[in-house]
Amino acid sequence: MTDTAADQKRSAKKIVPRKTPIPEQDPKTRSRNFKEVSLGYSPELAMQEAERCLECSKPTCVSGCPVSVPIPRFIKLVKEGKFKEALDTIKEANLLPAVCGRVCPQEKQCEQRCIVGKKFDPVGIGRLERFAADWVMQHDLVDAPPVAPSTGKRVAIVGSGPAGLACAYELAKLGHGVTILEAFHEPGGVLLYGIPEFRLPKKIVSREIDLLKQMGVEISLNIVVGKLITVDEILEQYDACFVATGAGTPKFMGIEGEELNGVYSANEFLTRMNIMRAYLPEFDTPIRKGERVAVVGGGNVAMDSVRTALRLGASEGIIIYRRTEEDMPARREEVHHAKEEGVRFEVLAEPVRILGENGAVTEVECLHMELGEPDKSGRRSPRPIKGSEFRIPIDTVIMAIGTNANPLVPQSTKDLALHKWGYIVADERTGQTSRDRLFAGGDIVTGSATVISAMGAGRRAAQAMHEYLVGAPSK
Amino acid sequence: MARILEKRLLRQPDVFYFKVAAPLISKKAKAGQFVIVRLHEKGERIPLSLADIDPGAGTISLIVMAVGKTTNEMVLLKQGDDILDLCGPLGQPTHIESAGRVVLVGGGFGVAPLYPIARAFKAASNEVTVIMGARSKDLLIYEQEMQGVADTVIVTTDDGSKGAKGLVTDALTKDLGCRLPGLVICVGPAIMMKFVAEATKPFGVKTVVSLNPIMVDGTGMCGGCRVNVGGRSMFACVDGPEFDGHLVDWSVLMNRQKSYTAEEKESFEAWKKRHELMLGSAAPVCELKS
């Protein structure tokens, strides 16, 4: 049968219009615990959902994936019940399928381009990716990929978040000696300190990292590059270096009252909760258990923060966002989950000051906004409506409005070209910076983006570094 | 992991000196910087100033006063024990310049981090005057060390049991009245740094203070250590810890330092209960002061 004939035959079959629902914890129950919200497909449900895939000969979904996972090929294997083989296929392109299946914005990537999605719900690609990864993990069938014979080359990677891990994985596979330098006391970067347990269980992250260790990757903790060792010194000791330090320092609004106790950056709130595990009584790091918590922002980090606050015991969690719900950059699923859990959405509103008593937050004053002309991003820009002030009584405010470039590496590295806002200038295709043998990728190059785009950058840089390393004399 | 090579009681009953093996940190650390330690898997990260740096021996020194759970846990560690996580050096080093005469003002165990600063200024050919104060003579630390490095050491005690009776600010005002220095640096409790900055302001002397807000990562990531300096929000961990004392908003700093007073008290009480048996007379426990 030719491809076209196969396509026709498949599209002729009856497609189930809706995605196979994924079992989830009940919203009332889950908003009070830290266990994972989505429970994942059973093998039967996964095979049922895989049946909805048309196995297009020219798959548009793949072009929507930042790392080009061979989507129809892996879904076909799920259909056939060959789950281990399905995962092996995903892993040709993606080191962290258990992570990406959970946190990728599929509705803006692969699933947005799914042909089935033109008429019905798109195929649940992310759910299937997650299923394959979880199934293999549950059955203890995870194996480290084969590692090429040692090239004798040594590479240092700064940061153990998604960009650093992806780069380490590819370089280790190719036989290079890889050392990851991590500033925190545990590896994982944003996967650990940023994304909460209920969305990405930490044991998944640690298992992926164990796999890297099995491949011979060394991870040195408590190493702050730019302080304990500079990039220039790294380049003296290693053949090449990849900088993947992440976006870094949190933004605040610059409004009155932000210094009050009870005002957090999302980075601080989530760091205390996630890597420091402040919600567990046996851990020492303190956290304010807010009763009424407002979170400013409309991205994933805002949703993570407000839902974490609920789980910590807040009676009300409020999202304050200056545009409309449709404009929110968060994954649809996170917005949907937040609503199910009872989060209140104050959209078209912007805080103008925070009021307090005795040094602690008591209220946030906001202005209503209206949408004006489209801005550079194509979204209609919000503008305040004069005289529309209103106040919300709260005791905690979390600012989830993005980050600025962390200055430690940029400021301590000689002759490193930077963008206006302090991000590192790097070639989009290779990650090459203005310095010889120095590559960079992820949020420290692009500013805040997604886990998968950071992984894509790590993977592309690894390829370029490999090409450089095989042609270069050893250090 | 970092091995504790030496530990001794520096001041009854609650201030301890630790010398820790830190070969890499000691080669990079400069006066005025700090480290973050985490003692065990469930521990919090706490910032500690460097009280000495010895790159030759590959060691750093830390002074710990037992005030809450983590510091009490730390002073129970013994020589030969390991600190699980030691991260640093963090923060900007003290800007060492040729200022002619430099006056270093320290209170309580804040005198300790001034020691490497005193040495660095002395090495840069400055005349170094140290003014160090405590409530009474038994609470003074690092006096001998300072005598060994500074040109002049002025001691003050609140009760007059040693040196001049009164506060460091009294001695400082008197000193400034005699001969203006090029620079004043103060390390100590926030309230003391505030009054030192107020004392130097009429004299127009540049005054550097080392701020100690609450921190988590110490690398500019969390923003918990934000302080207000000259109307701008700055992060003490990467922009500081040293700032112009005349520009610091002291009420913001002191208020933010109290963010977790209730939580810390609760955690300390629970810990004491759990460890009641362990805490015999040998274990120094000092109540949390807010």
Interface residues (C-beta under 8 A of the other chain):
Chain A: A183 F184 H185 Y193 L221 N222 V224 K227 L228 I229 G248 T249 P250 F252 G254 E258 E259 L260 N261 Y264 S265 N267 E268 T271 R272 M276 R277 E282 F283 D284 T285 P286 I287 R288 G359 N406 P407 L408
Chain B: L24 I25 K28 R38 K42 G43 E44 R45 K69 T70 L84 D85 L86 C87 G88 P89 L90 V216 D217 G218 T219 G220 M221 C222 G223 G224 R226 N228 S233 F235 V238 D249 V252 N255 R256 K258 S259 Y260 E263 E264 S267
